[in-house]
Amino acid sequence: PMFRDLASASRCGRGRAGTLNTLYEDMRKKNIKPVKPSGFVFHESRVGSTLVANMLAAVPTNIVYSESAPPPAVLNHCRSCSKQRKTDILQKLIALMGASPTNYHTHLFFKFQSATVPNIRSLLDAFPETPWLFVYRDPVQTMMSHFKNGVGNGPCLRQRRSPPPATIKILKAESAAKASRTSPENYCAAHLAMLTSSALDADGSSDRGLLVDYASMPGALEAYVFPKHFGLSLAPEDALRTHAASSVYSKARGGRKAGAWESDNEKKERAATP
């Protein structure tokens, strides 16, 4: 379900290496017309975004990247780049990732890592016409999902040792050191608040965004998000494929986790402390 799974299963080896500009010019010389991005998916993490990606990936003519490494490398590490420079890099990178030499593919979708949300504006500046989603969930349920392996081990704590300024501000801490010493529960809540605030700010300045509640999925994806927001017209057989993908646990990789998907909202609510 993730890009790393695709890379691991691929028999393409290491692929061709080269600078971004060299690879981009080579694509142009070969007259390969890349598929333009049809939709971006942002999220809080542990809120059903992989389900969105898997349903989109069920359509053979869709190219779907689920948490691939290149885009966040630009968003999170090209901090000294000017706005124009970052836009140029992102546009060329996405074009290369949308290359379809046989012209078989018709749509291109990206589900980005939650860590890219604070830099969401850079992507929207580079692709102002691309529709996008932000998937969210009831905060108690989201935190319980983050802490499913125990408090202190959640993905929301990855930046705890070096918290970003926005999270420090939400915690009302006097310094990064004091913010990092707050309880895991408080830090996780602040981290999620930082992500949702970033998404809300982006949505307020964009007419291409849509906020999608986990509780509305998968029905809302099939009824509105895919056909109306993303403009994805599905043939009957493709609609059946996306529906079938919605009934399988989104992160199943075989073994004990494989099988039918079912909501765990009530279970997480019961397990939460008052």
Backbone as CSV, one residue per row, in Angstrom:
resi,resn,N_x,N_y,N_z,CA_x,CA_y,CA_z,C_x,C_y,C_z
1,PRO,0.801,-1.227,0.000,0.000,0.000,0.000,0.834,1.278,0.000
2,MET,2.105,1.188,0.351,2.966,2.366,0.409,4.000,2.328,-0.723
3,PHE,4.613,3.488,-0.980,5.605,3.575,-2.047,6.762,2.626,-1.788
4,ARG,7.157,2.480,-0.537,8.273,1.595,-0.230,7.945,0.139,-0.590
5,ASP,6.662,-0.243,-0.508,6.268,-1.588,-0.905,6.409,-1.762,-2.418
6,LEU,6.013,-0.720,-3.153,6.152,-0.744,-4.608,7.620,-0.833,-5.002
7,ALA,8.457,-0.034,-4.368,9.886,-0.044,-4.680,10.515,-1.390,-4.358
8,SER,10.067,-1.995,-3.239,10.620,-3.285,-2.831,10.223,-4.400,-3.792
9,ALA,8.999,-4.330,-4.295,8.497,-5.378,-5.186,8.945,-5.187,-6.628
10,SER,9.443,-4.000,-6.947,9.838,-3.694,-8.316,11.090,-4.467,-8.712
11,ARG,11.150,-4.823,-9.992,12.325,-5.502,-10.524,13.142,-4.554,-11.406
12,CYS,12.928,-3.265,-11.187,13.605,-2.271,-12.028,15.005,-1.927,-11.537
13,GLY,15.418,-2.527,-10.429,16.749,-2.229,-9.894,16.811,-0.803,-9.373
14,ARG,17.955,-0.200,-9.481,18.149,1.145,-8.963,17.646,2.215,-9.921
15,GLY,17.335,1.835,-11.158,16.853,2.814,-12.115,17.981,3.684,-12.640
16,ARG,17.617,4.699,-13.385,18.623,5.586,-13.962,18.876,6.765,-13.036
17,ALA,20.103,7.067,-12.789,20.468,8.186,-11.928,20.866,9.388,-12.781
18,GLY,20.637,10.576,-12.246,21.007,11.795,-12.951,20.448,12.995,-12.233
19,THR,20.878,14.162,-12.632,20.339,15.377,-12.018,18.901,15.571,-12.471
20,LEU,18.153,16.330,-11.691,16.754,16.575,-12.027,16.623,17.204,-13.407
21,ASN,17.437,18.214,-13.683,17.358,18.899,-14.977,17.703,17.970,-16.137
22,THR,18.704,17.109,-15.938,19.102,16.177,-17.005,17.975,15.202,-17.320
23,LEU,17.376,14.636,-16.280,16.292,13.681,-16.478,15.064,14.355,-17.093
24,TYR,14.804,15.577,-16.661,13.651,16.309,-17.195,13.845,16.620,-18.684
25,GLU,15.028,17.080,-19.052,15.302,17.386,-20.455,15.286,16.122,-21.312
26,ASP,15.737,15.020,-20.751,15.711,13.757,-21.477,14.267,13.343,-21.758
27,MET,13.391,13.550,-20.787,11.981,13.241,-20.979,11.382,14.095,-22.095
28,ARG,11.750,15.360,-22.101,11.240,16.262,-23.134,11.753,15.878,-24.516
29,LYS,13.028,15.514,-24.611,13.612,15.129,-25.902,12.943,13.882,-26.472
30,LYS,12.503,13.007,-25.581,11.825,11.785,-26.026,10.341,12.037,-26.292
31,ASN,9.933,13.291,-26.128,8.548,13.692,-26.386,7.547,12.929,-25.520
32,ILE,7.978,12.632,-24.303,7.073,11.985,-23.345,6.265,13.072,-22.654
33,LYS,4.970,13.004,-22.781,4.098,14.001,-22.163,3.619,13.470,-20.811
34,PRO,4.078,14.060,-19.721,3.692,13.556,-18.399,2.218,13.809,-18.094
35,VAL,1.670,12.951,-17.276,0.297,13.126,-16.806,0.288,14.229,-15.748
36,LYS,-0.579,15.187,-15.901,-0.664,16.272,-14.913,-1.299,15.743,-13.624
37,PRO,-0.880,16.272,-12.483,-1.466,15.795,-11.223,-2.964,16.055,-11.154
38,SER,-3.696,15.017,-10.804,-5.156,15.092,-10.724,-5.647,15.342,-9.310
39,GLY,-4.796,15.087,-8.319,-5.217,15.292,-6.947,-4.101,15.022,-5.953
40,PHE,-4.104,15.800,-4.865,-3.165,15.618,-3.760,-3.950,15.234,-2.510
41,VAL,-3.370,14.345,-1.711,-3.999,13.918,-0.459,-3.055,14.220,0.699
42,PHE,-3.498,15.093,1.601,-2.772,15.403,2.832,-3.569,14.835,4.009
43,HIS,-2.919,14.723,5.172,-3.607,14.056,6.284,-2.859,14.271,7.589
44,GLU,-3.512,13.840,8.680,-2.913,13.929,10.021,-2.026,12.734,10.347
45,SER,-2.183,11.634,9.615,-1.570,10.338,9.905,-2.509,9.529,10.794
46,ARG,-2.713,8.292,10.402,-3.611,7.369,11.101,-5.072,7.823,11.007
47,VAL,-5.441,8.366,9.860,-6.813,8.870,9.704,-7.494,8.336,8.440
48,GLY,-6.930,7.310,7.822,-7.573,6.711,6.655,-7.050,7.167,5.313
49,SER,-5.944,7.901,5.299,-5.434,8.400,4.018,-4.933,7.270,3.118
50,THR,-4.432,6.182,3.713,-3.971,5.056,2.905,-5.151,4.378,2.210
51,LEU,-6.314,4.402,2.840,-7.525,3.889,2.202,-7.825,4.686,0.938
52,VAL,-7.694,6.014,1.021,-7.920,6.863,-0.147,-6.962,6.466,-1.276
53,ALA,-5.687,6.334,-0.939,-4.678,5.992,-1.947,-4.927,4.616,-2.547
54,ASN,-5.287,3.644,-1.711,-5.518,2.292,-2.214,-6.718,2.223,-3.150
55,MET,-7.765,2.979,-2.835,-8.942,2.994,-3.705,-8.595,3.620,-5.054
56,LEU,-7.811,4.696,-5.030,-7.391,5.323,-6.285,-6.483,4.387,-7.080
57,ALA,-5.607,3.677,-6.375,-4.653,2.783,-7.035,-5.320,1.549,-7.621
58,ALA,-6.558,1.288,-7.230,-7.272,0.130,-7.766,-7.644,0.311,-9.236
59,VAL,-7.588,1.559,-9.713,-7.889,1.853,-11.118,-6.592,1.735,-11.915
60,PRO,-6.508,0.815,-12.864,-5.237,0.562,-13.564,-4.650,1.771,-14.280
61,THR,-5.495,2.687,-14.743,-4.980,3.837,-15.494,-4.557,4.999,-14.594
62,ASN,-4.644,4.822,-13.290,-4.184,5.842,-12.351,-2.746,5.560,-11.931
63,ILE,-1.926,6.608,-11.880,-0.614,6.522,-11.227,-0.810,7.079,-9.825
64,VAL,-0.480,6.291,-8.813,-0.687,6.725,-7.430,0.607,6.538,-6.638
65,TYR,1.086,7.620,-6.054,2.260,7.571,-5.187,1.800,7.758,-3.750
66,SER,2.041,6.752,-2.937,1.627,6.801,-1.544,2.845,6.984,-0.649
67,GLU,3.062,8.225,-0.234,4.171,8.595,0.649,5.532,8.273,0.019
68,SER,5.735,8.740,-1.193,7.029,8.579,-1.863,8.012,9.607,-1.306
69,ALA,9.288,9.317,-1.421,10.317,10.143,-0.784,10.638,11.462,-1.487
70,PRO,10.662,11.536,-2.815,11.154,12.762,-3.467,10.428,14.061,-3.115
71,PRO,9.087,14.139,-3.184,8.445,15.434,-2.891,8.737,15.991,-1.500
72,PRO,8.619,15.183,-0.428,8.943,15.758,0.886,10.400,16.137,1.043
73,ALA,11.288,15.488,0.267,12.698,15.871,0.318,12.853,17.317,-0.132
74,VAL,12.068,17.723,-1.118,12.099,19.109,-1.584,11.409,20.022,-0.573
75,LEU,10.223,19.620,-0.129,9.427,20.462,0.761,10.100,20.715,2.099
76,ASN,10.710,19.683,2.642,11.239,19.785,4.008,12.722,20.142,4.082
77,HIS,13.451,19.992,2.975,14.894,20.188,3.050,15.430,21.276,2.137
78,CYS,14.571,21.846,1.303,15.022,22.942,0.436,14.589,24.264,1.076
79,ARG,14.920,24.409,2.339,14.425,25.565,3.103,15.079,26.876,2.690
80,SER,16.280,26.799,2.134,16.956,28.021,1.706,16.588,28.406,0.273
81,CYS,15.810,27.559,-0.392,15.413,27.837,-1.773,14.416,28.986,-1.822
82,SER,14.516,29.783,-2.866,13.510,30.829,-3.083,12.200,30.160,-3.481
83,LYS,11.114,30.897,-3.389,9.800,30.365,-3.764,9.811,29.891,-5.207
84,GLN,10.402,30.686,-6.104,10.444,30.319,-7.520,11.287,29.069,-7.754
85,ARG,12.414,28.989,-7.056,13.293,27.828,-7.189,12.583,26.566,-6.720
86,LYS,11.906,26.651,-5.590,11.209,25.484,-5.061,10.067,25.075,-6.001
87,THR,9.353,26.072,-6.549,8.271,25.781,-7.491,8.805,25.071,-8.727
88,ASP,9.928,25.551,-9.242,10.531,24.954,-10.433,10.935,23.508,-10.180
89,ILE,11.547,23.244,-9.021,11.968,21.884,-8.677,10.761,20.969,-8.556
90,LEU,9.726,21.433,-7.849,8.545,20.610,-7.648,7.840,20.300,-8.964
91,GLN,7.723,21.284,-9.833,7.041,21.067,-11.110,7.791,20.057,-11.975
92,LYS,9.103,20.146,-12.009,9.887,19.196,-12.799,9.848,17.801,-12.177
93,LEU,9.926,17.743,-10.862,9.902,16.459,-10.167,8.576,15.740,-10.384
94,ILE,7.470,16.450,-10.184,6.150,15.841,-10.359,5.939,15.426,-11.804
95,ALA,6.457,16.217,-12.744,6.347,15.855,-14.158,7.065,14.538,-14.440
96,LEU,8.275,14.379,-13.901,9.017,13.139,-14.095,8.290,11.948,-13.480
97,MET,7.681,12.158,-12.337,6.969,11.070,-11.675,5.660,10.747,-12.382
98,GLY,5.196,11.669,-13.209,3.971,11.440,-13.970,4.235,10.978,-15.389
99,ALA,5.482,10.671,-15.712,5.816,10.225,-17.068,5.186,8.871,-17.364
100,SER,4.509,8.786,-18.482,3.879,7.540,-18.914,4.227,7.335,-20.385
101,PRO,5.365,6.702,-20.671,5.862,6.589,-22.049,4.868,5.990,-23.040
102,THR,4.006,5.091,-22.567,3.053,4.441,-23.478,1.723,5.179,-23.557
103,ASN,1.604,6.289,-22.802,0.350,7.055,-22.756,-0.824,6.232,-22.236
104,TYR,-0.504,5.203,-21.454,-1.557,4.344,-20.897,-2.290,5.025,-19.740
105,HIS,-1.536,5.742,-18.911,-2.121,6.338,-17.716,-2.813,7.662,-18.023
106,THR,-3.883,7.908,-17.302,-4.683,9.114,-17.544,-4.745,10.063,-16.348
107,HIS,-4.467,9.564,-15.138,-4.555,10.389,-13.938,-3.366,10.123,-13.026
108,LEU,-2.972,11.155,-12.281,-1.823,11.081,-11.373,-2.220,11.627,-10.011
109,PHE,-1.993,10.823,-8.971,-2.353,11.219,-7.617,-1.170,11.014,-6.666
110,PHE,-1.100,11.900,-5.683,-0.073,11.794,-4.649,-0.728,11.822,-3.274
111,LYS,-0.358,10.834,-2.437,-0.682,10.927,-1.016,0.632,11.232,-0.312
112,PHE,0.701,12.406,0.306,1.948,12.843,0.914,2.034,12.437,2.391
113,GLN,3.237,12.394,2.914,3.446,12.154,4.334,2.845,13.300,5.149
114,SER,2.399,13.001,6.353,1.807,14.049,7.199,2.821,15.148,7.503
115,ALA,4.116,14.815,7.483,5.158,15.809,7.783,5.220,16.922,6.740
116,THR,4.600,16.713,5.581,4.621,17.754,4.542,3.556,18.823,4.767
117,VAL,2.592,18.565,5.643,1.459,19.490,5.818,1.887,20.906,6.213
118,PRO,2.864,21.084,7.108,3.284,22.464,7.428,3.802,23.232,6.218
119,ASN,4.242,22.510,5.173,4.753,23.141,3.958,3.785,22.992,2.786
120,ILE,2.524,22.794,3.096,1.515,22.554,2.081,1.430,23.687,1.060
121,ARG,1.704,24.914,1.509,1.577,26.064,0.617,2.525,25.977,-0.575
122,SER,3.707,25.401,-0.373,4.673,25.295,-1.466,4.120,24.446,-2.607
123,LEU,3.461,23.350,-2.256,2.872,22.497,-3.287,1.699,23.180,-3.969
124,LEU,0.889,23.868,-3.198,-0.273,24.540,-3.778,0.158,25.718,-4.648
125,ASP,1.262,26.364,-4.291,1.784,27.445,-5.137,2.280,26.890,-6.472
126,ALA,2.896,25.698,-6.429,3.428,25.090,-7.644,2.324,24.519,-8.530
127,PHE,1.224,24.092,-7.897,0.107,23.474,-8.637,-1.225,24.064,-8.161
128,PRO,-1.458,25.317,-8.466,-2.663,26.004,-7.959,-3.982,25.439,-8.481
129,GLU,-3.945,24.729,-9.609,-5.173,24.193,-10.195,-5.465,22.753,-9.772
130,THR,-4.568,22.152,-9.026,-4.751,20.756,-8.622,-5.639,20.655,-7.385
131,PRO,-6.741,19.908,-7.457,-7.591,19.738,-6.269,-6.870,18.918,-5.203
132,TRP,-7.166,19.199,-3.951,-6.491,18.495,-2.864,-7.443,18.226,-1.717
133,LEU,-7.061,17.259,-0.893,-7.830,16.877,0.293,-6.972,16.999,1.533
134,PHE,-7.629,17.204,2.647,-6.987,16.997,3.940,-7.912,16.078,4.723
135,VAL,-7.398,14.883,5.062,-8.192,13.896,5.781,-7.928,14.035,7.277
136,TYR,-8.996,14.133,8.043,-8.871,14.290,9.490,-9.815,13.315,10.200
137,ARG,-9.696,13.265,11.504,-10.488,12.321,12.286,-10.740,12.896,13.668
138,ASP,-11.711,12.375,14.349,-11.955,12.773,15.731,-10.632,12.708,16.490
139,PRO,-10.245,13.780,17.193,-8.904,13.829,17.810,-8.634,12.729,18.823
140,VAL,-9.641,12.330,19.594,-9.421,11.247,20.555,-9.090,9.957,19.822
141,GLN,-9.853,9.655,18.777,-9.607,8.444,18.001,-8.243,8.492,17.316
142,THR,-7.869,9.674,16.822,-6.576,9.815,16.154,-5.432,9.566,17.129
143,MET,-5.510,10.153,18.316,-4.452,9.964,19.306,-4.367,8.512,19.758
144,MET,-5.510,7.865,19.917,-5.492,6.462,20.324,-4.836,5.594,19.249
145,SER,-5.039,5.966,17.988,-4.397,5.230,16.899,-2.885,5.452,16.906
146,HIS,-2.472,6.690,17.186,-1.041,6.986,17.262,-0.386,6.216,18.403
147,PHE,-1.113,6.023,19.489,-0.550,5.376,20.673,-0.929,3.901,20.779
148,LYS,-1.260,3.282,19.641,-1.704,1.880,19.693,-0.615,0.944,20.201
149,ASN,0.660,1.360,20.063,1.767,0.545,20.566,2.301,1.054,21.900
150,GLY,1.483,1.877,22.555,1.875,2.411,23.844,2.183,3.897,23.805
151,VAL,1.829,4.600,24.865,2.114,6.025,24.957,3.630,6.225,24.940
152,GLY,4.072,7.106,24.105,5.502,7.356,23.984,6.092,6.814,22.699
153,ASN,5.280,6.047,21.939,5.790,5.457,20.705,5.051,5.911,19.451
154,GLY,4.206,6.898,19.583,3.387,7.310,18.457,4.124,8.126,17.412
155,PRO,3.671,8.063,16.151,4.270,8.874,15.083,4.202,10.371,15.376
156,CYS,3.211,10.774,16.167,3.057,12.195,16.471,4.170,12.722,17.363
157,LEU,5.019,11.830,17.877,6.099,12.242,18.785,7.463,12.307,18.103
158,ARG,7.493,12.084,16.789,8.778,12.005,16.100,9.596,13.288,16.173
159,GLN,8.930,14.418,16.274,9.656,15.694,16.339,9.772,16.217,17.763
160,ARG,9.473,15.393,18.722,9.430,15.855,20.111,10.776,16.369,20.611
161,ARG,11.862,15.762,20.150,13.189,16.204,20.605,13.585,17.544,20.006
162,SER,12.991,17.872,18.857,13.283,19.145,18.194,11.983,19.712,17.630
163,PRO,11.088,20.160,18.504,9.767,20.604,18.055,9.819,21.859,17.194
164,PRO,8.988,21.909,16.159,8.950,23.103,15.309,8.317,24.274,16.045
165,PRO,8.589,25.502,15.619,8.062,26.695,16.300,6.546,26.691,16.445
166,ALA,5.823,26.211,15.438,4.362,26.221,15.504,3.844,25.338,16.638
167,THR,4.500,24.208,16.856,4.090,23.309,17.943,4.449,23.914,19.296
168,ILE,5.597,24.531,19.382,6.005,25.205,20.620,4.985,26.281,20.983
169,LYS,4.531,27.018,19.982,3.557,28.084,20.214,2.239,27.524,20.737
170,ILE,1.775,26.426,20.165,0.524,25.812,20.607,0.644,25.331,22.049
171,LEU,1.825,24.813,22.398,2.057,24.333,23.764,2.263,25.483,24.755
172,LYS,2.452,26.690,24.223,2.728,27.869,25.048,3.968,27.657,25.906
173,ALA,4.944,26.979,25.310,6.200,26.706,26.007,7.175,27.858,25.781
174,GLU,8.028,28.092,26.735,8.990,29.187,26.645,10.170,28.854,25.744
175,SER,10.389,27.566,25.494,11.522,27.156,24.667,11.253,25.773,24.078
176,ALA,12.082,25.398,23.105,11.955,24.071,22.511,12.243,22.988,23.550
177,ALA,13.198,23.270,24.425,13.554,22.293,25.462,12.378,22.014,26.389
178,LYS,11.651,23.074,26.764,10.493,22.873,27.647,9.352,22.199,26.901
179,ALA,9.201,22.508,25.628,8.157,21.859,24.829,8.420,20.361,24.710
180,SER,9.685,19.986,24.569,10.036,18.572,24.407,9.833,17.786,25.697
181,ARG,9.750,18.496,26.832,9.573,17.806,28.114,8.112,17.679,28.522
182,THR,7.205,18.178,27.688,5.794,18.041,28.013,5.383,16.577,27.886
183,SER,4.254,16.210,28.434,3.819,14.810,28.412,3.575,14.346,26.979
184,PRO,3.710,13.050,26.721,3.458,12.535,25.365,2.068,12.895,24.859
185,GLU,1.083,12.811,25.752,-0.292,13.111,25.337,-0.432,14.572,24.914
186,ASN,0.140,15.477,25.703,0.033,16.903,25.374,0.802,17.237,24.098
187,TYR,1.974,16.618,23.971,2.760,16.917,22.768,2.048,16.395,21.521
188,CYS,1.501,15.199,21.602,0.796,14.621,20.456,-0.393,15.501,20.067
189,ALA,-1.143,15.955,21.060,-2.291,16.819,20.787,-1.846,18.111,20.107
190,ALA,-0.738,18.676,20.564,-0.226,19.918,19.967,0.252,19.678,18.541
191,HIS,0.900,18.540,18.316,1.374,18.204,16.968,0.198,18.092,16.001
192,LEU,-0.843,17.387,16.412,-2.015,17.235,15.546,-2.706,18.574,15.322
193,ALA,-2.735,19.408,16.355,-3.329,20.743,16.217,-2.531,21.580,15.228
194,MET,-1.197,21.433,15.244,-0.356,22.156,14.306,-0.653,21.744,12.864
195,LEU,-0.830,20.439,12.640,-1.129,19.953,11.294,-2.490,20.457,10.806
196,THR,-3.493,20.346,11.656,-4.836,20.772,11.236,-4.892,22.283,11.040
197,SER,-4.159,23.034,11.852,-4.128,24.492,11.680,-3.496,24.859,10.336
198,SER,-2.430,24.153,9.979,-1.775,24.398,8.690,-2.721,24.110,7.537
199,ALA,-3.469,23.012,7.666,-4.418,22.643,6.612,-5.560,23.651,6.518
200,LEU,-6.049,24.105,7.657,-7.141,25.090,7.664,-6.682,26.412,7.058
201,ASP,-5.472,26.815,7.372,-4.929,28.048,6.782,-4.839,27.921,5.265
202,ALA,-4.371,26.759,4.792,-4.258,26.544,3.347,-5.628,26.513,2.693
203,ASP,-6.582,25.888,3.361,-7.932,25.799,2.811,-8.580,27.174,2.716
204,GLY,-8.238,28.044,3.658,-8.811,29.388,3.652,-8.335,30.250,2.502
205,SER,-7.188,29.892,1.927,-6.638,30.691,0.832,-6.644,29.932,-0.498
206,SER,-7.337,28.813,-0.546,-7.397,28.003,-1.768,-8.835,27.609,-2.046
207,ASP,-9.211,27.638,-3.315,-10.569,27.213,-3.679,-10.565,25.800,-4.242
208,ARG,-9.449,25.084,-4.069,-9.333,23.726,-4.595,-9.248,22.681,-3.496
209,GLY,-9.374,23.107,-2.238,-9.233,22.178,-1.130,-10.551,21.588,-0.670
210,LEU,-10.471,20.463,0.026,-11.645,19.809,0.605,-11.216,19.094,1.878
211,LEU,-11.911,19.343,2.969,-11.631,18.682,4.235,-12.532,17.459,4.355
212,VAL,-11.938,16.294,4.543,-12.686,15.036,4.530,-12.571,14.342,5.880
213,ASP,-13.704,14.096,6.494,-13.764,13.425,7.792,-13.674,11.916,7.605
214,TYR,-12.822,11.293,8.397,-12.670,9.835,8.364,-14.022,9.137,8.506
215,ALA,-14.891,9.708,9.324,-16.187,9.074,9.585,-17.051,8.990,8.334
216,SER,-16.753,9.814,7.325,-17.572,9.815,6.108,-17.072,8.828,5.054
217,MET,-15.938,8.191,5.334,-15.338,7.284,4.346,-15.763,5.835,4.604
218,PRO,-15.841,5.037,3.540,-15.454,5.318,2.152,-16.574,5.910,1.298
219,GLY,-17.790,5.983,1.850,-18.925,6.427,1.055,-18.729,7.763,0.371
220,ALA,-18.187,8.748,1.127,-18.004,10.083,0.560,-16.981,10.083,-0.574
221,LEU,-16.014,9.175,-0.506,-15.018,9.097,-1.573,-15.669,8.675,-2.884
222,GLU,-16.503,7.655,-2.807,-17.155,7.132,-4.008,-18.230,8.069,-4.534
223,ALA,-18.962,8.713,-3.617,-20.104,9.525,-4.039,-19.725,10.940,-4.471
224,TYR,-18.690,11.507,-3.853,-18.381,12.906,-4.143,-16.901,13.177,-4.448
225,VAL,-16.018,12.727,-3.587,-14.608,13.117,-3.706,-14.017,12.718,-5.050
226,PHE,-14.127,11.447,-5.408,-13.520,10.989,-6.661,-14.210,11.585,-7.900
227,PRO,-15.538,11.460,-8.020,-16.165,11.947,-9.259,-16.280,13.460,-9.354
228,LYS,-16.549,14.141,-8.255,-16.811,15.578,-8.294,-15.572,16.420,-8.011
229,HIS,-14.878,16.100,-6.932,-13.734,16.931,-6.535,-12.501,16.639,-7.396
230,PHE,-12.208,15.355,-7.604,-11.051,14.974,-8.408,-11.389,14.833,-9.891
231,GLY,-12.673,14.852,-10.227,-13.073,14.738,-11.626,-12.715,13.395,-12.233
232,LEU,-12.790,12.341,-11.424,-12.416,11.001,-11.867,-13.662,10.244,-12.313
233,SER,-13.825,10.118,-13.610,-14.971,9.401,-14.171,-14.610,7.929,-14.299
234,LEU,-15.308,7.077,-13.567,-14.960,5.662,-13.511,-15.891,4.814,-14.370
235,ALA,-15.294,3.919,-15.145,-16.069,2.906,-15.847,-16.633,1.946,-14.793
236,PRO,-17.742,1.260,-15.089,-18.353,0.354,-14.097,-17.368,-0.631,-13.475
237,GLU,-16.469,-1.192,-14.284,-15.523,-2.163,-13.738,-14.508,-1.507,-12.798
238,ASP,-14.153,-0.247,-13.071,-13.237,0.464,-12.192,-13.921,0.873,-10.888
239,ALA,-15.192,1.208,-10.975,-15.960,1.527,-9.766,-16.025,0.304,-8.854
240,LEU,-16.151,-0.867,-9.453,-16.168,-2.101,-8.663,-14.808,-2.340,-8.013
241,ARG,-13.736,-1.991,-8.736,-12.392,-2.167,-8.173,-12.169,-1.253,-6.973
242,THR,-12.565,0.017,-7.101,-12.370,0.940,-5.978,-13.212,0.524,-4.776
243,HIS,-14.427,0.047,-5.042,-15.295,-0.387,-3.940,-14.704,-1.603,-3.233
244,ALA,-14.149,-2.530,-4.014,-13.530,-3.717,-3.418,-12.341,-3.324,-2.551
245,ALA,-11.563,-2.335,-3.008,-10.408,-1.888,-2.233,-10.822,-1.248,-0.917
246,SER,-12.022,-0.671,-0.887,-12.484,0.005,0.336,-12.853,-0.965,1.439
247,SER,-13.016,-2.235,1.095,-13.454,-3.221,2.097,-12.293,-4.019,2.685
248,VAL,-11.058,-3.656,2.290,-9.873,-4.362,2.782,-9.075,-3.446,3.693
249,TYR,-8.536,-3.988,4.770,-7.700,-3.207,5.672,-6.594,-2.540,4.876
250,SER,-6.516,-1.211,4.939,-5.698,-0.440,4.002,-4.201,-0.711,4.087
251,LYS,-3.704,-1.100,5.260,-2.260,-1.311,5.404,-1.885,-2.781,5.483
252,ALA,-2.818,-3.637,5.028,-2.543,-5.070,5.058,-1.404,-5.408,4.109
253,ARG,-0.453,-6.210,4.593,0.636,-6.690,3.750,0.695,-8.210,3.813
254,GLY,-0.450,-8.825,4.053,-0.486,-10.261,4.223,-0.367,-10.627,5.686
255,GLY,-0.441,-11.915,5.997,-0.327,-12.344,7.385,-1.566,-12.006,8.178
256,ARG,-1.391,-11.801,9.459,-2.525,-11.644,10.347,-3.292,-10.348,10.131
257,LYS,-2.658,-9.337,9.545,-3.339,-8.060,9.358,-4.204,-8.031,8.105
258,ALA,-4.033,-9.005,7.220,-4.816,-9.018,5.998,-6.258,-9.366,6.324
259,GLY,-7.173,-8.868,5.528,-8.580,-9.182,5.746,-9.465,-7.976,5.588
260,ALA,-10.722,-8.144,5.956,-11.719,-7.096,5.755,-11.482,-5.927,6.688
261,TRP,-11.806,-4.734,6.186,-11.703,-3.531,7.005,-12.975,-3.361,7.814
262,GLU,-12.845,-2.887,9.023,-14.010,-2.535,9.827,-13.654,-1.361,10.727
263,SER,-14.641,-0.525,11.006,-14.399,0.669,11.797,-13.994,0.308,13.225
264,ASP,-13.024,1.053,13.767,-12.594,0.822,15.150,-12.862,2.052,16.009
265,ASN,-13.768,2.910,15.552,-14.049,4.170,16.278,-14.490,3.900,17.720
266,GLU,-15.473,3.030,17.908,-15.999,2.775,19.251,-14.939,2.139,20.136
267,LYS,-14.134,1.251,19.574,-13.074,0.600,20.345,-12.078,1.637,20.862
268,LYS,-11.713,2.594,20.017,-10.754,3.616,20.427,-11.350,4.557,21.464
269,GLU,-12.634,4.866,21.325,-13.288,5.739,22.300,-13.329,5.059,23.671
270,ARG,-13.617,3.767,23.695,-13.681,3.046,24.975,-12.326,2.948,25.634
271,ALA,-11.282,2.838,24.825,-9.935,2.665,25.371,-9.325,3.974,25.866
272,ALA,-9.867,5.103,25.423,-9.302,6.397,25.801,-9.542,6.704,27.273
273,THR,-8.577,7.359,27.904,-8.740,7.776,29.293,-9.641,8.998,29.344
274,PRO,-10.405,9.210,30.422,-11.303,10.365,30.508,-10.537,11.672,30.461
